[in-house]
Amino acid sequence: MPHVVLEGAVDLQRFCSEYCPSTHPIAGGLVKLKRAYVSTTADEILIEAVAIEEGHAQRFLVQILVRESRTTVKLYSGIDPEKTEGVKTTVALVARQLKACSPYAHYGATNLGDLLL
């Protein structure tokens, strides 16, 4: 399962205030980050996403989950898309956006290292 762990303090409030839906070109297609939903406890965010590759579209959710001093960005487990480069790129995009809003956070465990550059 593609994932990125951010170690240290993340600023979810800033992320939410700066987040806006966007479209990003990738080889053979594009990925779209759509609406974001924040939990009532403000420690989880779900982002609607679409990865379109070679004419095939996959819809899924990217989950940001805060637990103490670790924040995980991963695919929401209730939906199981094929783990294509577009899907992996989408998770990495969200992680990079979250890190950009959180100057005291750094990347921890991940299986998407080359996509975070």
Biopython code that builds the backbone (N, CA, C, O; Angstrom):
import numpy as np
from Bio.PDB.StructureBuilder import StructureBuilder

atoms = [
    (1, "MET", "N", (0.847, -1.182, 0.000)),
    (1, "MET", "CA", (0.000, 0.000, 0.000)),
    (1, "MET", "C", (0.891, 1.244, 0.000)),
    (1, "MET", "O", (1.740, 1.383, 0.881)),
    (2, "PRO", "N", (0.720, 2.150, -0.966)),
    (2, "PRO", "CA", (1.539, 3.362, -0.993)),
    (2, "PRO", "C", (1.244, 4.245, 0.225)),
    (2, "PRO", "O", (0.087, 4.482, 0.571)),
    (3, "HIS", "N", (2.311, 4.725, 0.862)),
    (3, "HIS", "CA", (2.130, 5.570, 2.039)),
    (3, "HIS", "C", (3.361, 6.428, 2.286)),
    (3, "HIS", "O", (4.464, 6.120, 1.834)),
    (4, "VAL", "N", (3.137, 7.514, 3.018)),
    (4, "VAL", "CA", (4.211, 8.399, 3.469)),
    (4, "VAL", "C", (3.905, 8.752, 4.914)),
    (4, "VAL", "O", (2.780, 9.131, 5.241)),
    (5, "VAL", "N", (4.906, 8.630, 5.781)),
    (5, "VAL", "CA", (4.764, 9.050, 7.166)),
    (5, "VAL", "C", (5.539, 10.347, 7.330)),
    (5, "VAL", "O", (6.700, 10.442, 6.935)),
    (6, "LEU", "N", (4.889, 11.341, 7.915)),
    (6, "LEU", "CA", (5.555, 12.590, 8.281)),
    (6, "LEU", "C", (5.793, 12.552, 9.782)),
    (6, "LEU", "O", (4.868, 12.324, 10.562)),
    (7, "GLU", "N", (7.029, 12.775, 10.179)),
    (7, "GLU", "CA", (7.404, 12.811, 11.592)),
    (7, "GLU", "C", (7.444, 14.264, 12.035)),
    (7, "GLU", "O", (7.886, 15.133, 11.283)),
    (8, "GLY", "N", (6.983, 14.532, 13.256)),
    (8, "GLY", "CA", (6.975, 15.893, 13.778)),
    (8, "GLY", "C", (5.620, 16.551, 13.597)),
    (8, "GLY", "O", (4.667, 15.943, 13.109)),
    (9, "ALA", "N", (5.562, 17.801, 14.000)),
    (9, "ALA", "CA", (4.297, 18.538, 13.996)),
    (9, "ALA", "C", (3.863, 18.895, 12.578)),
    (9, "ALA", "O", (4.634, 19.458, 11.801)),
    (10, "VAL", "N", (2.629, 18.563, 12.257)),
    (10, "VAL", "CA", (2.036, 18.989, 10.991)),
    (10, "VAL", "C", (0.950, 20.018, 11.287)),
    (10, "VAL", "O", (0.322, 19.997, 12.346)),
    (11, "ASP", "N", (0.747, 20.905, 10.341)),
    (11, "ASP", "CA", (-0.230, 21.972, 10.514)),
    (11, "ASP", "C", (-1.445, 21.690, 9.630)),
    (11, "ASP", "O", (-1.544, 22.194, 8.512)),
    (12, "LEU", "N", (-2.371, 20.870, 10.154)),
    (12, "LEU", "CA", (-3.561, 20.520, 9.376)),
    (12, "LEU", "C", (-4.442, 21.732, 9.108)),
    (12, "LEU", "O", (-5.064, 21.833, 8.050)),
    (13, "GLN", "N", (-4.494, 22.644, 10.063)),
    (13, "GLN", "CA", (-5.317, 23.836, 9.869)),
    (13, "GLN", "C", (-4.805, 24.650, 8.679)),
    (13, "GLN", "O", (-5.592, 25.100, 7.846)),
    (14, "ARG", "N", (-3.501, 24.834, 8.603)),
    (14, "ARG", "CA", (-2.924, 25.564, 7.469)),
    (14, "ARG", "C", (-3.147, 24.788, 6.175)),
    (14, "ARG", "O", (-3.500, 25.375, 5.152)),
    (15, "PHE", "N", (-2.942, 23.465, 6.215)),
    (15, "PHE", "CA", (-3.168, 22.645, 5.033)),
    (15, "PHE", "C", (-4.595, 22.847, 4.513)),
    (15, "PHE", "O", (-4.804, 23.059, 3.319)),
    (16, "CYS", "N", (-5.565, 22.778, 5.418)),
    (16, "CYS", "CA", (-6.971, 22.928, 5.014)),
    (16, "CYS", "C", (-7.251, 24.314, 4.450)),
    (16, "CYS", "O", (-8.000, 24.450, 3.483)),
    (17, "SER", "N", (-6.659, 25.339, 5.042)),
    (17, "SER", "CA", (-6.929, 26.698, 4.562)),
    (17, "SER", "C", (-6.268, 26.962, 3.205)),
    (17, "SER", "O", (-6.764, 27.778, 2.430)),
    (18, "GLU", "N", (-5.163, 26.284, 2.913)),
    (18, "GLU", "CA", (-4.461, 26.497, 1.644)),
    (18, "GLU", "C", (-4.845, 25.491, 0.559)),
    (18, "GLU", "O", (-4.556, 25.706, -0.618)),
    (19, "TYR", "N", (-5.492, 24.401, 0.950)),
    (19, "TYR", "CA", (-5.825, 23.353, -0.016)),
    (19, "TYR", "C", (-6.854, 23.851, -1.024)),
    (19, "TYR", "O", (-7.823, 24.521, -0.668)),
    (20, "CYS", "N", (-6.625, 23.513, -2.277)),
    (20, "CYS", "CA", (-7.648, 23.746, -3.300)),
    (20, "CYS", "C", (-7.540, 22.630, -4.329)),
    (20, "CYS", "O", (-6.444, 22.139, -4.601)),
    (21, "PRO", "N", (-8.660, 22.232, -4.895)),
    (21, "PRO", "CA", (-8.635, 21.179, -5.912)),
    (21, "PRO", "C", (-7.663, 21.544, -7.035)),
    (21, "PRO", "O", (-7.497, 22.716, -7.375)),
    (22, "SER", "N", (-7.025, 20.517, -7.603)),
    (22, "SER", "CA", (-6.022, 20.782, -8.631)),
    (22, "SER", "C", (-5.893, 19.582, -9.563)),
    (22, "SER", "O", (-6.311, 18.470, -9.240)),
    (23, "THR", "N", (-5.306, 19.839, -10.719)),
    (23, "THR", "CA", (-5.057, 18.814, -11.722)),
    (23, "THR", "C", (-3.563, 18.819, -12.034)),
    (23, "THR", "O", (-2.954, 19.878, -12.189)),
    (24, "HIS", "N", (-2.976, 17.611, -12.126)),
    (24, "HIS", "CA", (-1.541, 17.485, -12.344)),
    (24, "HIS", "C", (-1.289, 16.493, -13.477)),
    (24, "HIS", "O", (-1.751, 15.354, -13.414)),
    (25, "PRO", "N", (-0.553, 16.919, -14.523)),
    (25, "PRO", "CA", (-0.242, 15.986, -15.603)),
    (25, "PRO", "C", (0.780, 14.944, -15.152)),
    (25, "PRO", "O", (1.686, 15.250, -14.377)),
    (26, "ILE", "N", (0.629, 13.724, -15.637)),
    (26, "ILE", "CA", (1.593, 12.653, -15.416)),
    (26, "ILE", "C", (1.810, 11.957, -16.755)),
    (26, "ILE", "O", (1.066, 12.208, -17.703)),
    (27, "ALA", "N", (2.793, 11.107, -16.851)),
    (27, "ALA", "CA", (3.037, 10.368, -18.088)),
    (27, "ALA", "C", (1.802, 9.531, -18.433)),
    (27, "ALA", "O", (1.372, 8.693, -17.641)),
    (28, "GLY", "N", (1.248, 9.759, -19.596)),
    (28, "GLY", "CA", (0.105, 8.975, -20.061)),
    (28, "GLY", "C", (-1.231, 9.372, -19.465)),
    (28, "GLY", "O", (-2.209, 8.640, -19.618)),
    (29, "GLY", "N", (-1.303, 10.528, -18.780)),
    (29, "GLY", "CA", (-2.587, 10.921, -18.207)),
    (29, "GLY", "C", (-2.495, 12.102, -17.270)),
    (29, "GLY", "O", (-1.709, 13.025, -17.480)),
    (30, "LEU", "N", (-3.314, 12.059, -16.228)),
    (30, "LEU", "CA", (-3.319, 13.126, -15.234)),
    (30, "LEU", "C", (-3.939, 12.621, -13.942)),
    (30, "LEU", "O", (-4.632, 11.604, -13.916)),
    (31, "VAL", "N", (-3.672, 13.359, -12.872)),
    (31, "VAL", "CA", (-4.319, 13.075, -11.596)),
    (31, "VAL", "C", (-5.035, 14.336, -11.150)),
    (31, "VAL", "O", (-4.581, 15.454, -11.396)),
    (32, "LYS", "N", (-6.162, 14.128, -10.490)),
    (32, "LYS", "CA", (-6.959, 15.236, -9.976)),
    (32, "LYS", "C", (-7.134, 15.065, -8.479)),
    (32, "LYS", "O", (-7.506, 13.993, -8.001)),
    (33, "LEU", "N", (-6.865, 16.121, -7.755)),
    (33, "LEU", "CA", (-7.194, 16.186, -6.340)),
    (33, "LEU", "C", (-8.448, 17.030, -6.247)),
    (33, "LEU", "O", (-8.477, 18.172, -6.706)),
    (34, "LYS", "N", (-9.480, 16.464, -5.653)),
    (34, "LYS", "CA", (-10.775, 17.134, -5.620)),
    (34, "LYS", "C", (-11.098, 17.619, -4.211)),
    (34, "LYS", "O", (-10.220, 18.156, -3.535)),
    (35, "ARG", "N", (-12.303, 17.447, -3.764)),
    (35, "ARG", "CA", (-12.737, 17.949, -2.460)),
    (35, "ARG", "C", (-12.030, 17.255, -1.300)),
    (35, "ARG", "O", (-11.631, 16.094, -1.391)),
    (36, "ALA", "N", (-11.887, 18.006, -0.203)),
    (36, "ALA", "CA", (-11.292, 17.461, 1.022)),
    (36, "ALA", "C", (-12.337, 17.512, 2.132)),
    (36, "ALA", "O", (-13.114, 18.462, 2.230)),
    (37, "TYR", "N", (-12.342, 16.476, 2.961)),
    (37, "TYR", "CA", (-13.281, 16.365, 4.068)),
    (37, "TYR", "C", (-12.494, 16.190, 5.359)),
    (37, "TYR", "O", (-11.607, 15.340, 5.446)),
    (38, "VAL", "N", (-12.822, 16.996, 6.355)),
    (38, "VAL", "CA", (-12.130, 16.954, 7.642)),
    (38, "VAL", "C", (-13.043, 16.282, 8.666)),
    (38, "VAL", "O", (-14.240, 16.566, 8.720)),
    (39, "SER", "N", (-12.469, 15.390, 9.480)),
    (39, "SER", "CA", (-13.252, 14.701, 10.512)),
    (39, "SER", "C", (-13.665, 15.686, 11.605)),
    (39, "SER", "O", (-13.069, 16.755, 11.739)),
    (40, "THR", "N", (-14.672, 15.328, 12.374)),
    (40, "THR", "CA", (-15.143, 16.193, 13.460)),
    (40, "THR", "C", (-14.097, 16.349, 14.551)),
    (40, "THR", "O", (-14.132, 17.325, 15.300)),
    (41, "THR", "N", (-13.175, 15.413, 14.653)),
    (41, "THR", "CA", (-12.102, 15.525, 15.649)),
    (41, "THR", "C", (-10.872, 16.228, 15.082)),
    (41, "THR", "O", (-9.892, 16.423, 15.801)),
    (42, "ALA", "N", (-10.907, 16.606, 13.823)),
    (42, "ALA", "CA", (-9.841, 17.349, 13.140)),
    (42, "ALA", "C", (-8.494, 16.628, 13.150)),
    (42, "ALA", "O", (-7.444, 17.270, 13.128)),
    (43, "ASP", "N", (-8.524, 15.303, 13.184)),
    (43, "ASP", "CA", (-7.272, 14.544, 13.128)),
    (43, "ASP", "C", (-7.224, 13.615, 11.911)),
    (43, "ASP", "O", (-6.348, 12.756, 11.809)),
    (44, "GLU", "N", (-8.163, 13.796, 11.003)),
    (44, "GLU", "CA", (-8.202, 12.987, 9.793)),
    (44, "GLU", "C", (-8.813, 13.807, 8.663)),
    (44, "GLU", "O", (-9.774, 14.551, 8.862)),
    (45, "ILE", "N", (-8.234, 13.655, 7.470)),
    (45, "ILE", "CA", (-8.744, 14.310, 6.267)),
    (45, "ILE", "C", (-8.844, 13.250, 5.181)),
    (45, "ILE", "O", (-7.946, 12.423, 5.027)),
    (46, "LEU", "N", (-9.927, 13.278, 4.437)),
    (46, "LEU", "CA", (-10.078, 12.442, 3.249)),
    (46, "LEU", "C", (-10.155, 13.361, 2.041)),
    (46, "LEU", "O", (-10.898, 14.342, 2.037)),
    (47, "ILE", "N", (-9.381, 13.032, 1.021)),
    (47, "ILE", "CA", (-9.360, 13.827, -0.203)),
    (47, "ILE", "C", (-9.810, 12.951, -1.363)),
    (47, "ILE", "O", (-9.234, 11.893, -1.617)),
    (48, "GLU", "N", (-10.838, 13.401, -2.057)),
    (48, "GLU", "CA", (-11.295, 12.699, -3.260)),
    (48, "GLU", "C", (-10.228, 12.849, -4.332)),
    (48, "GLU", "O", (-9.677, 13.932, -4.523)),
    (49, "ALA", "N", (-9.940, 11.759, -5.030)),
    (49, "ALA", "CA", (-8.916, 11.810, -6.072)),
    (49, "ALA", "C", (-9.328, 10.960, -7.264)),
    (49, "ALA", "O", (-10.113, 10.019, -7.147)),
    (50, "VAL", "N", (-8.773, 11.321, -8.410)),
    (50, "VAL", "CA", (-8.965, 10.554, -9.642)),
    (50, "VAL", "C", (-7.608, 10.466, -10.336)),
    (50, "VAL", "O", (-6.916, 11.471, -10.495)),
    (51, "ALA", "N", (-7.241, 9.268, -10.741)),
    (51, "ALA", "CA", (-6.043, 9.069, -11.557)),
    (51, "ALA", "C", (-6.500, 8.546, -12.913)),
    (51, "ALA", "O", (-7.165, 7.514, -13.002)),
    (52, "ILE", "N", (-6.138, 9.264, -13.955)),
    (52, "ILE", "CA", (-6.508, 8.859, -15.317)),
    (52, "ILE", "C", (-5.217, 8.524, -16.051)),
    (52, "ILE", "O", (-4.360, 9.381, -16.264)),
    (53, "GLU", "N", (-5.098, 7.244, -16.437)),
    (53, "GLU", "CA", (-3.905, 6.785, -17.131)),
    (53, "GLU", "C", (-4.324, 5.959, -18.334)),
    (53, "GLU", "O", (-5.124, 5.030, -18.222)),
    (54, "GLU", "N", (-3.771, 6.313, -19.485)),
    (54, "GLU", "CA", (-4.076, 5.588, -20.727)),
    (54, "GLU", "C", (-5.580, 5.451, -20.932)),
    (54, "GLU", "O", (-6.053, 4.414, -21.399)),
    (55, "GLY", "N", (-6.339, 6.500, -20.582)),
    (55, "GLY", "CA", (-7.784, 6.504, -20.782)),
    (55, "GLY", "C", (-8.598, 5.792, -19.716)),
    (55, "GLY", "O", (-9.827, 5.795, -19.781)),
    (56, "HIS", "N", (-7.944, 5.184, -18.738)),
    (56, "HIS", "CA", (-8.639, 4.458, -17.663)),
    (56, "HIS", "C", (-8.634, 5.321, -16.394)),
    (56, "HIS", "O", (-7.573, 5.730, -15.923)),
    (57, "ALA", "N", (-9.817, 5.592, -15.849)),
    (57, "ALA", "CA", (-9.936, 6.426, -14.649)),
    (57, "ALA", "C", (-10.188, 5.571, -13.414)),
    (57, "ALA", "O", (-10.989, 4.636, -13.437)),
    (58, "GLN", "N", (-9.488, 5.912, -12.336)),
    (58, "GLN", "CA", (-9.713, 5.276, -11.037)),
    (58, "GLN", "C", (-10.054, 6.371, -10.028)),
    (58, "GLN", "O", (-9.344, 7.371, -9.922)),
    (59, "ARG", "N", (-11.134, 6.176, -9.299)),
    (59, "ARG", "CA", (-11.545, 7.104, -8.252)),
    (59, "ARG", "C", (-11.232, 6.467, -6.907)),
    (59, "ARG", "O", (-11.484, 5.280, -6.697)),
    (60, "PHE", "N", (-10.680, 7.266, -5.994)),
    (60, "PHE", "CA", (-10.287, 6.749, -4.691)),
    (60, "PHE", "C", (-10.154, 7.903, -3.709)),
    (60, "PHE", "O", (-10.327, 9.064, -4.079)),
    (61, "LEU", "N", (-9.848, 7.585, -2.468)),
    (61, "LEU", "CA", (-9.658, 8.590, -1.424)),
    (61, "LEU", "C", (-8.246, 8.494, -0.866)),
    (61, "LEU", "O", (-7.735, 7.402, -0.617)),
    (62, "VAL", "N", (-7.624, 9.650, -0.674)),
    (62, "VAL", "CA", (-6.341, 9.721, 0.020)),
    (62, "VAL", "C", (-6.655, 10.140, 1.452)),
    (62, "VAL", "O", (-7.399, 11.093, 1.680)),
    (63, "GLN", "N", (-6.085, 9.424, 2.406)),
    (63, "GLN", "CA", (-6.346, 9.674, 3.828)),
    (63, "GLN", "C", (-5.114, 10.288, 4.481)),
    (63, "GLN", "O", (-3.995, 9.804, 4.306)),
    (64, "ILE", "N", (-5.334, 11.353, 5.231)),
    (64, "ILE", "CA", (-4.309, 11.935, 6.094)),
    (64, "ILE", "C", (-4.761, 11.622, 7.503)),
    (64, "ILE", "O", (-5.851, 12.021, 7.913)),
    (65, "LEU", "N", (-3.927, 10.905, 8.252)),
    (65, "LEU", "CA", (-4.296, 10.429, 9.576)),
    (65, "LEU", "C", (-3.236, 10.859, 10.583)),
    (65, "LEU", "O", (-2.083, 10.436, 10.488)),
    (66, "VAL", "N", (-3.617, 11.698, 11.547)),
    (66, "VAL", "CA", (-2.687, 12.210, 12.558)),
    (66, "VAL", "C", (-2.807, 11.373, 13.819)),
    (66, "VAL", "O", (-3.900, 11.171, 14.349)),
    (67, "ARG", "N", (-1.663, 10.889, 14.291)),
    (67, "ARG", "CA", (-1.583, 10.144, 15.548)),
    (67, "ARG", "C", (-0.341, 10.600, 16.283)),
    (67, "ARG", "O", (0.781, 10.289, 15.884)),
    (68, "GLU", "N", (-0.549, 11.347, 17.368)),
    (68, "GLU", "CA", (0.534, 11.893, 18.182)),
    (68, "GLU", "C", (1.497, 12.681, 17.298)),
    (68, "GLU", "O", (1.071, 13.640, 16.654)),
    (69, "SER", "N", (2.763, 12.321, 17.244)),
    (69, "SER", "CA", (3.736, 13.105, 16.466)),
    (69, "SER", "C", (3.999, 12.505, 15.085)),
    (69, "SER", "O", (4.989, 12.846, 14.438)),
    (70, "ARG", "N", (3.115, 11.614, 14.632)),
    (70, "ARG", "CA", (3.257, 11.000, 13.310)),
    (70, "ARG", "C", (1.980, 11.226, 12.508)),
    (70, "ARG", "O", (0.870, 11.118, 13.028)),
    (71, "THR", "N", (2.163, 11.535, 11.261)),
    (71, "THR", "CA", (1.032, 11.712, 10.355)),
    (71, "THR", "C", (1.253, 10.818, 9.145)),
    (71, "THR", "O", (2.312, 10.858, 8.519)),
    (72, "THR", "N", (0.255, 10.018, 8.821)),
    (72, "THR", "CA", (0.364, 9.092, 7.693)),
    (72, "THR", "C", (-0.528, 9.563, 6.552)),
    (72, "THR", "O", (-1.693, 9.908, 6.754)),
    (73, "VAL", "N", (0.032, 9.570, 5.367)),
    (73, "VAL", "CA", (-0.713, 9.859, 4.143)),
    (73, "VAL", "C", (-0.746, 8.544, 3.375)),
    (73, "VAL", "O", (0.298, 7.979, 3.049)),
    (74, "LYS", "N", (-1.959, 8.058, 3.089)),
    (74, "LYS", "CA", (-2.093, 6.744, 2.460)),
    (74, "LYS", "C", (-3.426, 6.662, 1.733)),
    (74, "LYS", "O", (-4.224, 7.598, 1.767)),
    (75, "LEU", "N", (-3.655, 5.538, 1.079)),
    (75, "LEU", "CA", (-4.956, 5.286, 0.472)),
    (75, "LEU", "C", (-5.935, 4.887, 1.561)),
    (75, "LEU", "O", (-5.596, 4.118, 2.461)),
    (76, "TYR", "N", (-7.137, 5.408, 1.478)),
    (76, "TYR", "CA", (-8.195, 5.007, 2.402)),
    (76, "TYR", "C", (-8.497, 3.534, 2.168)),
    (76, "TYR", "O", (-8.717, 3.112, 1.033)),
    (77, "SER", "N", (-8.507, 2.762, 3.234)),
    (77, "SER", "CA", (-8.618, 1.307, 3.098)),
    (77, "SER", "C", (-9.994, 0.825, 2.636)),
    (77, "SER", "O", (-10.128, -0.333, 2.240)),
    (78, "GLY", "N", (-11.007, 1.671, 2.673)),
    (78, "GLY", "CA", (-12.334, 1.262, 2.229)),
    (78, "GLY", "C", (-12.461, 1.156, 0.718)),
    (78, "GLY", "O", (-13.450, 0.627, 0.211)),
    (79, "ILE", "N", (-11.464, 1.656, -0.003)),
    (79, "ILE", "CA", (-11.451, 1.607, -1.461)),
    (79, "ILE", "C", (-10.098, 1.029, -1.857)),
    (79, "ILE", "O", (-9.072, 1.424, -1.303)),
    (80, "ASP", "N", (-10.085, 0.112, -2.795)),
    (80, "ASP", "CA", (-8.832, -0.559, -3.142)),
    (80, "ASP", "C", (-8.531, -0.417, -4.633)),
    (80, "ASP", "O", (-8.767, -1.347, -5.404)),
    (81, "PRO", "N", (-8.000, 0.763, -5.049)),
    (81, "PRO", "CA", (-7.669, 0.923, -6.465)),
    (81, "PRO", "C", (-6.412, 0.123, -6.817)),
    (81, "PRO", "O", (-5.644, -0.279, -5.943)),
    (82, "GLU", "N", (-6.230, -0.093, -8.103)),
    (82, "GLU", "CA", (-4.973, -0.688, -8.567)),
    (82, "GLU", "C", (-3.862, 0.317, -8.262)),
    (82, "GLU", "O", (-4.027, 1.513, -8.505)),
    (83, "LYS", "N", (-2.747, -0.151, -7.737)),
    (83, "LYS", "CA", (-1.658, 0.734, -7.298)),
    (83, "LYS", "C", (-0.783, 1.123, -8.484)),
    (83, "LYS", "O", (0.371, 0.704, -8.580)),
    (84, "THR", "N", (-1.339, 1.924, -9.381)),
    (84, "THR", "CA", (-0.624, 2.387, -10.570)),
    (84, "THR", "C", (0.275, 3.558, -10.213)),
    (84, "THR", "O", (0.223, 4.073, -9.096)),
    (85, "GLU", "N", (1.099, 3.975, -11.165)),
    (85, "GLU", "CA", (1.958, 5.136, -10.934)),
    (85, "GLU", "C", (1.121, 6.380, -10.648)),
    (85, "GLU", "O", (1.525, 7.216, -9.840)),
    (86, "GLY", "N", (-0.023, 6.517, -11.286)),
    (86, "GLY", "CA", (-0.888, 7.665, -11.039)),
    (86, "GLY", "C", (-1.425, 7.684, -9.619)),
    (86, "GLY", "O", (-1.479, 8.741, -8.990)),
    (87, "VAL", "N", (-1.820, 6.533, -9.112)),
    (87, "VAL", "CA", (-2.330, 6.432, -7.739)),
    (87, "VAL", "C", (-1.200, 6.744, -6.755)),
    (87, "VAL", "O", (-1.401, 7.492, -5.798)),
    (88, "LYS", "N", (-0.033, 6.182, -6.983)),
    (88, "LYS", "CA", (1.113, 6.449, -6.105)),
    (88, "LYS", "C", (1.507, 7.922, -6.154)),
    (88, "LYS", "O", (1.814, 8.523, -5.124)),
    (89, "THR", "N", (1.498, 8.495, -7.349)),
    (89, "THR", "CA", (1.832, 9.907, -7.502)),
    (89, "THR", "C", (0.850, 10.789, -6.735)),
    (89, "THR", "O", (1.246, 11.799, -6.153)),
    (90, "THR", "N", (-0.415, 10.416, -6.732)),
    (90, "THR", "CA", (-1.430, 11.189, -6.019)),
    (90, "THR", "C", (-1.145, 11.215, -4.523)),
    (90, "THR", "O", (-1.221, 12.274, -3.901)),
    (91, "VAL", "N", (-0.818, 10.069, -3.940)),
    (91, "VAL", "CA", (-0.477, 10.010, -2.513)),
    (91, "VAL", "C", (0.752, 10.886, -2.244)),
    (91, "VAL", "O", (0.780, 11.629, -1.263)),
    (92, "ALA", "N", (1.754, 10.802, -3.101)),
    (92, "ALA", "CA", (2.963, 11.601, -2.931)),
    (92, "ALA", "C", (2.665, 13.104, -3.047)),
    (92, "ALA", "O", (3.227, 13.903, -2.298)),
    (93, "LEU", "N", (1.795, 13.487, -3.967)),
    (93, "LEU", "CA", (1.418, 14.902, -4.112)),
    (93, "LEU", "C", (0.798, 15.446, -2.832)),
    (93, "LEU", "O", (1.142, 16.539, -2.382)),
    (94, "VAL", "N", (-0.116, 14.679, -2.250)),
    (94, "VAL", "CA", (-0.755, 15.119, -1.006)),
    (94, "VAL", "C", (0.284, 15.233, 0.104)),
    (94, "VAL", "O", (0.270, 16.198, 0.869)),
    (95, "ALA", "N", (1.186, 14.256, 0.199)),
    (95, "ALA", "CA", (2.230, 14.305, 1.231)),
    (95, "ALA", "C", (3.125, 15.532, 1.047)),
    (95, "ALA", "O", (3.475, 16.192, 2.025)),
    (96, "ARG", "N", (3.494, 15.840, -0.189)),
    (96, "ARG", "CA", (4.334, 17.022, -0.435)),
    (96, "ARG", "C", (3.602, 18.306, -0.073)),
    (96, "ARG", "O", (4.205, 19.223, 0.483)),
    (97, "GLN", "N", (2.309, 18.384, -0.381)),
    (97, "GLN", "CA", (1.530, 19.575, -0.026)),
    (97, "GLN", "C", (1.440, 19.723, 1.492)),
    (97, "GLN", "O", (1.564, 20.829, 2.017)),
    (98, "LEU", "N", (1.227, 18.617, 2.192)),
    (98, "LEU", "CA", (1.135, 18.654, 3.650)),
    (98, "LEU", "C", (2.469, 19.078, 4.257)),
    (98, "LEU", "O", (2.496, 19.892, 5.180)),
    (99, "LYS", "N", (3.564, 18.542, 3.754)),
    (99, "LYS", "CA", (4.885, 18.905, 4.269)),
    (99, "LYS", "C", (5.179, 20.385, 4.015)),
    (99, "LYS", "O", (5.778, 21.052, 4.858)),
    (100, "ALA", "N", (4.763, 20.895, 2.868)),
    (100, "ALA", "CA", (4.989, 22.308, 2.545)),
    (100, "ALA", "C", (4.283, 23.233, 3.539)),
    (100, "ALA", "O", (4.719, 24.365, 3.744)),
    (101, "CYS", "N", (3.204, 22.762, 4.151)),
    (101, "CYS", "CA", (2.461, 23.541, 5.147)),
    (101, "CYS", "C", (2.972, 23.310, 6.567)),
    (101, "CYS", "O", (2.479, 23.926, 7.512)),
    (102, "SER", "N", (3.947, 22.435, 6.718)),
    (102, "SER", "CA", (4.400, 22.007, 8.041)),
    (102, "SER", "C", (5.922, 22.059, 8.115)),
    (102, "SER", "O", (6.583, 21.038, 7.924)),
    (103, "PRO", "N", (6.488, 23.237, 8.389)),
    (103, "PRO", "CA", (7.950, 23.390, 8.338)),
    (103, "PRO", "C", (8.717, 22.546, 9.352)),
    (103, "PRO", "O", (9.918, 22.339, 9.180)),
    (104, "TYR", "N", (8.066, 22.057, 10.394)),
    (104, "TYR", "CA", (8.761, 21.267, 11.408)),
    (104, "TYR", "C", (8.625, 19.760, 11.180)),
    (104, "TYR", "O", (9.119, 18.967, 11.982)),
    (105, "ALA", "N", (7.974, 19.369, 10.115)),
    (105, "ALA", "CA", (7.797, 17.944, 9.810)),
    (105, "ALA", "C", (8.859, 17.500, 8.808)),
    (105, "ALA", "O", (9.356, 18.299, 8.013)),
    (106, "HIS", "N", (9.192, 16.228, 8.860)),
    (106, "HIS", "CA", (10.117, 15.639, 7.885)),
    (106, "HIS", "C", (9.595, 14.253, 7.510)),
    (106, "HIS", "O", (8.830, 13.637, 8.252)),
    (107, "TYR", "N", (10.029, 13.777, 6.339)),
    (107, "TYR", "CA", (9.585, 12.477, 5.875)),
    (107, "TYR", "C", (10.183, 11.377, 6.736)),
    (107, "TYR", "O", (11.371, 11.396, 7.056)),
    (108, "GLY", "N", (9.351, 10.427, 7.101)),
    (108, "GLY", "CA", (9.778, 9.233, 7.813)),
    (108, "GLY", "C", (9.640, 8.039, 6.882)),
    (108, "GLY", "O", (10.062, 8.094, 5.727)),
    (109, "ALA", "N", (9.056, 6.973, 7.380)),
    (109, "ALA", "CA", (8.889, 5.754, 6.594)),
    (109, "ALA", "C", (7.996, 5.999, 5.382)),
    (109, "ALA", "O", (6.962, 6.659, 5.474)),
    (110, "THR", "N", (8.418, 5.453, 4.249)),
    (110, "THR", "CA", (7.643, 5.592, 3.014)),
    (110, "THR", "C", (8.073, 4.523, 2.019)),
    (110, "THR", "O", (9.182, 3.994, 2.100)),
    (111, "ASN", "N", (7.198, 4.216, 1.097)),
    (111, "ASN", "CA", (7.569, 3.380, -0.039)),
    (111, "ASN", "C", (7.416, 4.176, -1.326)),
    (111, "ASN", "O", (7.309, 3.605, -2.412)),
    (112, "LEU", "N", (7.408, 5.513, -1.197)),
    (112, "LEU", "CA", (7.266, 6.402, -2.348)),
    (112, "LEU", "C", (8.421, 7.399, -2.449)),
    (112, "LEU", "O", (8.260, 8.475, -3.025)),
    (113, "GLY", "N", (9.563, 7.056, -1.903)),
    (113, "GLY", "CA", (10.690, 7.974, -1.801)),
    (113, "GLY", "C", (11.023, 8.724, -3.071)),
    (113, "GLY", "O", (11.217, 9.939, -3.023)),
    (114, "ASP", "N", (11.098, 8.039, -4.221)),
    (114, "ASP", "CA", (11.462, 8.695, -5.462)),
    (114, "ASP", "C", (10.392, 9.667, -5.969)),
    (114, "ASP", "O", (10.700, 10.544, -6.776)),
    (115, "LEU", "N", (9.160, 9.530, -5.517)),
    (115, "LEU", "CA", (8.083, 10.432, -5.934)),
    (115, "LEU", "C", (7.980, 11.667, -5.053)),
    (115, "LEU", "O", (7.196, 12.570, -5.347)),
    (116, "LEU", "N", (8.752, 11.721, -3.984)),
    (116, "LEU", "CA", (8.681, 12.856, -3.058)),
    (116, "LEU", "C", (9.693, 13.944, -3.394)),
    (116, "LEU", "O", (9.701, 14.997, -2.756)),
    (117, "LEU", "N", (10.537, 13.706, -4.378)),
    (117, "LEU", "CA", (11.572, 14.673, -4.743)),
    (117, "LEU", "C", (10.997, 15.851, -5.476)),
    (117, "LEU", "O", (11.733, 16.761, -5.857)),
]
sb = StructureBuilder()
sb.init_structure("model")
sb.init_model(0)
sb.init_chain("A")
sb.init_seg("    ")
for serial, (resi, resn, name, xyz) in enumerate(atoms, 1):
    if name == "N":
        sb.init_residue(resn, " ", resi, " ")
    sb.init_atom(name, np.array(xyz, "f"), 0.0, 1.0, " ", f" {name:<3s}", serial, name[0])
structure = sb.get_structure()
